[in-house]
């Protein structure tokens, strides 16, 4: 079965978050299910630098106002189609923002161009290859399905995946005429959304099936509290909505042979975690002692509950624990964490930015990873934590609720507890969860039991890939 996947980022070529991990790992897992995936991605400079030799597939003289070329490439086991358009993608900064963190003002045009190309491929643009199904990821690719619906590829099955409903791609109605859609597409049943153009909404209403990245999140986004204005559409299409839990790349994330660690280890012998912990302490300038070492690897944002953690850092230190933070995001939150590090030298340390090798080391040596998210579609850092024996302490929301067994008395007695959950996501509940973690950490046998139970859990892509393959085939009959 031939599938075209369309996305704005893909690991290991370009990444800003978990979207890239999923887009990069799912095709490899689907291959075992008899599904051959080609992934269409933008030709950012870092992508073009990593893909090596390319073959020209098609040239556009004018793709939403700019010349562009589709090229094919194979890299890291992935079959790629890259939209090479320097005017759209050869920019300093990130995929979506400039160096100052401001969104590119023409993001609507950039990702409409990506989507237009995706719809053209679905309609047979490439000689000798056309997809049996198209799978679009998040708002940046969602217009692919709208272009298909209102164009020549309307009969090709369409799947839309929501990785985070908070990011919807809403733009002023003034852009509509430049999109090249028929006039009738600007309607409640089309791309119109709250008086403007909604990219994600357009994809959701055009899709034959909608997926999101955990069963709990699929239920939550049908409510007014978590639906972000789209709850009516989603609940109305509940028969097409599927919650399929994300997996992780168990080869890239494997503590037994991870070359980014100071020492490797397995669930049978976790002694190597000690060397990793020492390396973290040295790297962050933390006191070298046996107190609980909490870590954070996260965007520093309201969604991730980082303001709640900033409120309780001093309490964490007062309980005798340490904290290492790796992340970036809201400037005011970055400042709060840096200030906490200044007033708690040796106990709290903060690294602003993202560092993939350091994130592996932190999972390999931290005692517990804090994830106090207000909402979390799936989450991957808790899965990496489980894999590496870094016990997750999480808010009971979305995928965090689906992937952990809370360390209550029954679960501890049965030896199946894998982490600590708390609810609701507020500072008081987070304080209580931190206290529970400190108490459990003081009992080495209980803590090791939780670590080993987490490391034994299977969060590979195999089960999820089988569900995606079954969904694809049900649509493509």
C-alpha positions in Angstrom: 0.0 0.0 0.0 1.3 3.4 -1.0 0.9 6.3 1.5 1.9 10.0 1.1 2.6 11.6 4.4 2.8 15.4 4.5 4.4 17.2 7.4 6.4 20.3 8.3 9.2 18.5 10.1 10.7 15.1 10.4 13.3 13.6 12.7 16.3 13.3 12.2 16.3 16.0 9.5 14.5 18.9 11.3 12.8 19.0 14.6 11.1 21.4 17.0 9.0 18.9 18.9 7.3 15.5 19.1 5.7 15.9 15.7 9.0 15.3 14.0 9.6 12.2 16.1 6.3 10.7 15.0 6.7 11.7 11.4 10.1 10.1 11.2 9.4 6.9 13.1 6.0 5.9 11.8 7.0 5.2 8.2 9.7 2.8 9.4 7.2 1.0 11.6 4.6 0.9 8.9 7.0 -0.9 6.5 6.5 -4.0 8.6 2.8 -3.8 8.0 3.2 -3.7 4.2 2.8 0.1 3.9 5.3 2.0 1.8 5.4 5.7 2.9 6.8 8.7 1.1 7.0 11.8 3.2 6.7 15.3 1.7 8.5 17.9 3.7 9.7 21.5 3.2 13.2 22.1 1.8 14.6 23.9 4.8 18.4 24.4 4.6 19.1 21.8 7.3 17.0 19.3 5.4 18.7 19.9 2.0 22.1 19.6 3.8 21.3 16.2 5.2 19.5 14.3 2.4 22.4 13.9 0.0 21.7 13.1 -3.7 18.3 14.1 -5.1 16.3 13.4 -8.2 14.1 16.1 -9.8 10.5 15.1 -9.9 8.7 18.3 -11.0 9.2 22.0 -11.3 6.7 24.8 -10.5 7.2 28.1 -12.2 4.6 29.6 -9.8 3.6 27.8 -6.7 1.5 30.3 -4.7 3.7 33.1 -6.0 7.2 31.4 -6.0 9.1 29.0 -8.1 9.6 25.6 -6.5 11.0 22.1 -7.3 10.0 18.7 -6.0 12.9 16.4 -5.5 13.1 12.8 -4.2 15.7 11.5 -1.8 16.4 8.6 0.5 17.9 9.4 3.9 18.0 7.5 7.3 15.8 4.8 5.9 13.1 7.4 4.8 11.7 7.8 1.4 11.4 11.6 1.0 9.9 14.1 -1.4 11.3 17.6 -0.6 9.7 20.9 -1.7 12.8 23.0 -2.6 11.7 26.6 -2.7 14.4 29.0 -1.3 12.0 31.9 -1.2 9.7 30.0 1.2 12.2 28.0 3.2 15.8 29.2 2.9 15.6 31.5 5.9 17.6 32.1 9.1 15.7 31.0 12.2 13.4 28.1 12.7 10.9 26.3 10.5 8.1 28.6 11.8 9.8 31.6 13.5 12.6 34.1 12.9 15.6 34.3 15.2 13.6 36.6 17.6 10.9 34.0 18.0 8.3 35.8 15.8 6.3 33.7 13.4 7.0 34.4 9.8 4.2 36.6 8.5 3.8 34.5 5.3 3.5 31.2 7.1 0.1 30.8 5.6 1.5 31.0 2.1 4.6 28.8 2.9 2.5 25.9 4.2 -0.3 26.4 1.7 2.4 25.8 -0.9 3.5 22.6 0.8 -0.2 21.5 0.9 -0.8 22.4 -2.7 2.1 20.2 -3.7 0.8 17.4 -1.6 -2.6 17.6 -3.3 -0.9 17.7 -6.7 1.0 14.5 -5.9 -2.2 12.8 -4.7 -3.7 13.7 -8.1 -0.9 12.0 -10.0 1.7 14.7 -10.6 4.6 12.3 -10.3 5.0 9.9 -13.2 4.8 6.3 -12.1 3.8 6.9 -8.5 0.6 7.9 -6.9 -0.6 7.3 -3.3 -3.5 5.0 -2.2 -4.0 7.4 0.7 -2.7 10.7 2.0 -1.9 11.3 5.7 -1.5 15.0 6.8 0.0 16.1 10.1 -1.1 19.2 12.1 -2.1 22.6 10.7 0.9 23.1 8.5 -0.1 20.1 6.3 -3.9 20.2 6.8 -4.7 22.2 3.7 -3.5 19.3 1.7 -6.8 17.6 2.4 -8.8 20.7 1.5 -7.0 21.1 -1.8 -7.7 17.4 -2.5 -11.3 17.7 -1.5 -12.0 20.6 -3.8 -9.7 19.3 -6.6 -8.8 16.4 -8.8 -7.8 14.1 -5.9 -11.1 14.3 -4.0 -11.6 10.5 -4.2 -8.2 9.6 -2.6 -8.7 8.7 1.1 -7.6 11.3 3.5 -6.3 11.0 7.1 -5.7 14.0 9.4 -3.7 13.7 12.6 -3.9 16.2 15.4 -0.7 16.3 17.4 -1.7 19.4 19.4 -5.0 21.1 19.0 -3.7 24.3 20.5 -2.0 25.1 17.2 -4.6 25.6 14.5 -3.2 27.8 11.8 -5.9 30.6 11.7 -5.4 33.4 9.3 -7.3 36.5 8.1 -10.0 36.0 5.5 -8.0 38.3 3.2 -5.6 35.4 2.3 -8.4 33.3 0.8 -8.2 34.5 -2.8 -4.5 33.8 -2.9 -5.0 30.1 -2.0 -6.4 29.1 -5.3 -9.4 27.3 -4.0 -12.9 27.7 -5.6 -15.1 30.4 -4.1 -17.4 27.9 -2.5 -14.6 26.6 -0.3 -15.0 29.7 1.9 -17.9 28.4 3.9 -18.6 26.8 7.3 -18.4 23.4 5.6 -15.1 24.4 4.0 -12.1 26.4 5.2 -13.9 29.3 6.8 -13.4 29.4 10.6 -14.5 32.3 12.9 -14.5 34.7 10.0 -11.0 33.7 8.7 -9.3 30.7 7.2 -8.6 27.8 9.5 -6.0 25.5 8.2 -6.5 22.7 10.8 -10.3 23.1 10.6 -10.1 22.7 6.9 -8.2 19.5 7.2 -10.5 18.1 9.9 -13.7 18.7 7.9 -12.1 17.3 4.7 -10.7 14.1 6.3 -12.2 10.7 5.9 -10.6 9.8 9.3 -9.2 11.9 12.1 -6.6 10.6 14.5 -5.0 12.0 17.5 -2.1 10.7 19.6 -3.7 9.1 22.6 -7.2 7.7 23.5 -7.6 10.1 26.4 -6.8 13.2 24.3 -9.4 12.0 21.7 -12.0 12.2 24.4 -10.8 15.4 25.9 -10.8 17.4 22.7 -14.5 16.7 22.3 -15.2 18.8 25.4 -15.6 22.6 25.6 -12.8 22.7 28.1 -10.2 21.1 25.8 -11.7 21.5 22.3 -10.2 24.9 21.7 -13.2 26.0 19.6 -13.3 22.8 17.5 -15.1 20.6 20.0 -18.4 20.8 18.0 -16.8 19.7 14.8 -14.9 16.9 16.5 -17.8 15.6 18.6 -19.9 15.7 15.4 -17.3 13.5 13.7 -16.7 11.3 16.7 -17.3 8.2 14.5 -14.3 9.1 12.4 -12.1 10.1 15.4 -9.4 7.6 16.6 -7.0 7.9 19.5 -3.9 6.0 18.6 -1.1 6.2 21.1 2.3 7.4 19.9 5.3 5.1 20.1 9.0 5.9 20.3 12.0 4.9 18.3 13.4 2.1 20.5 16.6 1.9 18.5 17.4 5.6 18.9 16.2 5.5 22.5 17.9 2.4 24.0 19.9 2.8 27.2 21.7 -0.5 26.5 23.6 1.0 23.5 23.1 4.7 23.6 26.4 6.3 22.6 25.2 9.7 24.0 25.3 8.3 27.6 28.3 8.4 29.8 27.6 4.7 30.6 25.1 2.3 29.1 22.9 0.0 31.2 19.8 -2.2 31.1 16.8 -3.1 33.3 18.8 -6.1 34.6 21.7 -3.9 35.7 21.0 -0.2 36.1 24.3 0.6 37.8 25.4 2.6 34.8 22.9 5.3 35.7 25.3 6.4 38.5 27.9 7.6 35.9 25.3 9.4 33.9 24.0 11.1 37.1 27.6 12.3 37.9 28.0 13.7 34.3 24.7 15.6 34.7 25.9 17.1 38.0 29.2 18.1 36.4 27.5 19.6 33.3 25.0 21.6 35.3 27.2 22.5 38.3 25.0 20.7 40.7 26.1 19.4 44.1 27.4 15.8 43.9 25.3 13.9 46.4 22.6 11.2 46.6 19.6 13.5 46.9 16.7 13.0 44.4 17.6 14.5 41.0 14.6 15.8 39.2 14.9 16.8 35.5 12.8 18.8 33.1 13.1 18.6 29.3 10.4 20.8 27.9 9.2 23.9 26.2 8.9 26.4 29.0 5.2 27.3 28.4 1.9 27.6 30.1 0.6 24.5 28.4 3.5 22.5 29.8 2.7 23.7 33.3 6.1 25.3 33.7 4.7 28.3 35.6 3.4 25.8 38.2 6.8 24.3 38.6 8.4 27.7 38.8 6.1 28.4 41.8 7.3 25.3 43.7 11.0 25.2 42.9 12.0 26.5 46.4 9.8 23.8 48.0 11.5 21.1 45.9 14.9 22.4 47.1 13.7 22.6 50.7 12.8 18.9 50.5 16.4 18.1 49.8 16.1 17.5 46.1 17.9 19.0 43.0 16.6 20.2 39.7 18.2 20.3 36.2 16.1 22.1 33.5 16.7 22.0 29.7 14.3 24.0 27.6 13.2 27.3 26.1 10.0 29.1 25.5 8.2 32.0 27.2 10.8 34.6 28.0 9.2 35.5 31.4 9.3 31.8 32.4 12.9 31.4 31.2 13.7 34.4 33.5 11.9 32.8 36.4 13.8 29.5 36.1 17.2 31.3 35.6 16.4 33.4 38.8 15.7 30.2 40.7 19.0 28.8 39.6 20.8 31.9 40.8 19.2 31.8 44.3 19.7 28.0 44.6 23.3 27.5 43.5 24.2 23.8 43.4 20.6 22.7 43.8 18.9 24.2 40.7 20.5 24.7 37.3 19.0 25.8 34.0 20.1 25.4 30.4 18.1 27.5 27.9 17.8 25.9 24.5 17.5 22.4 23.2 20.3 19.8 23.1 19.4 16.3 21.9 22.6 14.6 23.3 22.1 16.3 26.6 18.4 15.2 26.7 19.6 11.6 26.4 22.1 12.0 29.2 19.4 13.6 31.5 17.0 10.7 30.9 19.9 8.3 31.6 20.9 9.8 34.9 18.0 11.7 36.3 15.9 10.1 39.0 12.6 11.6 38.0 11.3 13.7 35.1 8.7 16.4 35.9 5.8 16.9 33.4 3.1 19.0 35.0 1.3 19.8 31.7 -2.2 21.4 31.8 -3.0 19.3 28.6 -0.8 16.8 26.8 -2.0 15.1 23.6 0.5 12.2 24.1 3.9 13.3 25.3 7.1 11.5 24.4 9.4 12.6 27.2 7.6 10.4 29.7 8.0 7.5 27.3 11.7 8.2 27.1 11.8 8.4 30.9 10.1 5.0 31.2 12.5 3.5 28.7 15.5 4.9 30.6 14.4 4.3 34.2 13.8 8.0 34.9 10.6 7.9 36.8 7.9 10.2 35.3 6.0 12.5 37.6 3.1 13.7 35.5 -0.3 15.5 35.5 -3.1 13.0 34.9 -4.1 14.4 31.4 -4.1 13.1 27.8 -1.4 10.7 26.9 0.3 11.1 30.3 -2.7 9.4 31.9 -2.7 6.6 29.3 1.0 5.7 29.5 1.7 5.5 33.3 0.6 3.3 36.2 0.4 5.5 39.3 2.4 4.5 42.3 -0.6 3.9 44.6 -0.4 1.2 47.3 -1.9 -1.5 45.2 0.3 -0.9 42.2 3.4 -0.7 44.4 2.5 -4.0 46.2 2.0 -5.7 42.8 5.2 -4.3 41.4 3.5 -2.7 38.4 3.8 1.0 39.3 5.8 3.0 36.7 5.4 6.6 37.8 3.5 9.2 39.8 0.3 10.9 38.5 -1.4 14.0 40.0 -4.6 15.9 39.4 -5.7 18.5 39.0 -2.8 20.3 37.3 -2.1 23.0 39.9 0.7 23.9 42.2 -0.8 22.2 45.2 -1.1 18.9 43.5 2.4 19.2 42.0 3.8 19.8 45.5 2.1 16.7 46.7 3.5 14.6 43.8 7.0 15.9 44.4 6.7 15.0 48.1 5.5 11.5 47.1 8.5 11.1 44.8 11.0 12.2 47.5 9.5 9.6 49.9 9.5 6.8 47.4 13.1 7.7 46.3 14.2 7.2 49.9 13.2 3.5 49.6 15.7 2.1 47.1 13.9 -1.2 46.6 10.6 0.5 45.8 12.3 3.0 43.5 14.2 0.3 41.6 11.0 -1.6 41.2 9.3 1.4 39.6 12.3 1.9 37.3 12.4 -1.7 36.1 8.6 -1.8 35.6 8.8 1.3 33.4 11.7 -0.1 31.5 9.8 -3.3 30.8 6.8 -1.5 29.3 6.5 -1.7 25.5 6.1 1.7 23.8 7.6 0.7 20.5 5.7 1.6 17.3 4.6 -1.9 16.5 1.1 -1.8 18.1 0.4 1.7 16.9 1.6 1.0 13.4 -0.7 -2.0 13.2 -3.6 0.2 14.1 -2.7 2.9 11.5 -2.3 0.2 8.8 -5.7 -1.3 9.7 -7.2 2.2 9.5 -5.6 2.9 6.2 -6.8 -0.3 4.6 -10.4 0.3 5.9 -10.4 3.6 4.1 -8.7 2.4 0.9 -11.0 -0.5 0.1 
